[in-house]
Amino acid sequence: MSVALRTPRLLLREWRDSDYDGFAAMSREPGAMDYLMPFADRAASDAWIDRMRAHQAEHGFAQMAVELPGTAALIGAIGLLRVRFAAAFAPAVEIGWRIAPALWGRGYAYEGARAALDDGFGRLHLDQIVAFTVAANRRSWGLMERLGMARDTTDDFDHPSVPEGHPLRRHILYRLRRPGAR
């Protein structure tokens, strides 16, 4: 089943073969990966999209390609993923986003994330969605708060995929419950 989400300005859609070059280029832009573990090479960038496609096929959702219809075929990725590592808050579904740095500050991440949350609570009937980032990533945790997500500092954690001692290891966790969910 093909899934696409539309907002007034964006299309969140499944990944296409034509997206690999643009995603790799975006991921190399200054600032794009400041708070994410960088891709080691082009193959790692391509593998990330492959994982999104496989997740979509298996679960019916993933971080989706984001485009500006009629303007730009790919400006980033926004969507939901099952948390793939052991953590006190897992099993869980997380929301994530990455937008090309040249387009930051235009509300695209908020608009796309709102659509992904609505899809998660609506079509997918999720009771809760989490988000996490490093504390230094003020843009992302500020967006989490604008989306209505809440943080409990006792939920903060060391990301197991980040090496010990690395500045990106410690993460803060935000949660949002579906209205009416217990």
N, C-alpha and C positions, 0 to 999 in steps of 0.2 A: 504494500500500500504506500503510495507516494504521499508525502506530507509537505505542505508549504504553509507558512504563516505570513499574512500581509498586515502591514500597518499603514498609516497614512503616507509614509515616505519609504518604507523598506519592504523587501521580500526576503524572508528567511526560507531557504530551500535546501533540498538535498544537494550533496556535492556532485560535481560533474568532472569529467576528465580534464576539461579546459580550465579548472580552478587550480591545478597543482602549481603552475608557474606563478600565478598571481599571489597565492598564499605564501610560497617560498620567498618571493620578493618582499611582500609585506612583512614577513617575519624577520627579514634582514634590516628593515628600516630602523634608524636610531630611535630608541625609546620603546619599540614594540615588545621587546622581551626583557625589559629591565626588571620585572618582578616575576618572571617565569624562567624556568630552566631553559636556556637557549637550545635550539636544535643543533646537534653536532655537525650536520651537513644536510644537503638537499634530500638525501635518502630518508633522514629522520623526519624532515618536514612532510615528505610524501607519505611516510608511514603514519603520521598523525591523522592525515585525511583518510587513509585506509582504515584506521581504527574507528573514525567517526562513521564511515560508511558501514562497517561491520556492526557497530553498535546500533545504528539506525535499522539495519536489516533484522537484528536479533530482538530489539526492544521496542521499535516503533518510534524512537526519538533519539536525538544526539545533538551535539553542537552542530548547527547548520551553517551553511554558507550564507552570508548576508550581502545583498546587492541593493544598489539604488537603481530601481527600474528606469531604463532610458538614459541613465547617466554613467553608472559604473557596474560592471559585471560582478565584481567582488570587492567588498570593503572590509570584510572581517568574518568572524564566526561568533555565533550566539546560540545558546541552547542548553539542554539538560543532558546529564550523564549519570549513570550509576557510579557511585564511588567505588573505585577498583582496588582499594587498599584497606588493610585492617585499621580501624580507628574506633574510639569509644562511641562515636556518633553513627557508625555504620552498622547495618546497611542503611544507605541513604541515597537520595538523588540530589546532585548538585547542579546549580546553574553557573554558567561561565560565559565570558565574553572576551573578545579581543577585536579591536577596531584599528584600522590603519591610523598611525599617529597623526598624519596630516588632517584627519577628520575628527580628532578629539574635540570635545567642547561643543558639539552640535546637537547633543541629545540622542544620537543614534544608539548608543549602548543602552540608555534607559528605555527608549522606545522598543527596541528589540527584546530586551530582557523582560519588559512588562508583557509582551506577547508570549514569550516562552513560559513565564510564570502562569499566565492565564491558561495556556495550553496544558501545562502540567497539572493544575488544579481542576481544570475542566475536562478535557478529553481523556487525560490519563488518570484522573481521580486520585492524585497523590495527596496525602495528608500533610506532608511537610517537604520543603525544599531547603537545602542548605547552600551556602556559598562560603568560600574561604580564600584568603590571600595573606600576604605578608603584611605586618603592621605598617611598614613604610609606604605601602601602596594606598595612599590616601584617596586617590581617585576611585579605586574599586570599593573600598569600604564606605566611602561617602555615597556611592551609587547604591550599595546594599541598604544603607539607611534610607535613602530616598525611595527605594522600592518597598519600604516598610519592614525590612528585616531587622532582627534584634540580635545583639551579642551578649553572651554571658561569658565573662573572662575565664571561668573555670572550664570552658570548652576548648580554649586555645590548645594547640597541639604542635608537635614536631612532625613535619611531613616525612613519612618514611621513604619517599623517593628522592629526597634531597640529602646529600651527604652530611654527616655530623660536622659541626663547625662552619658550615656554609651559611652566609648571611640570609639566604632564602629558606632556611629550614623551619623556623618558627612561624606558624600560621595562626591567624585569628579566624574564628568561625562565627557566622551569622546564620540565623534560621528564620523561616517564615512558614507559618501554618496556614492551611487552607481555612478560609472563614467557615466556622461551624465545626471544624475538625477537633477531636479531643486530643 
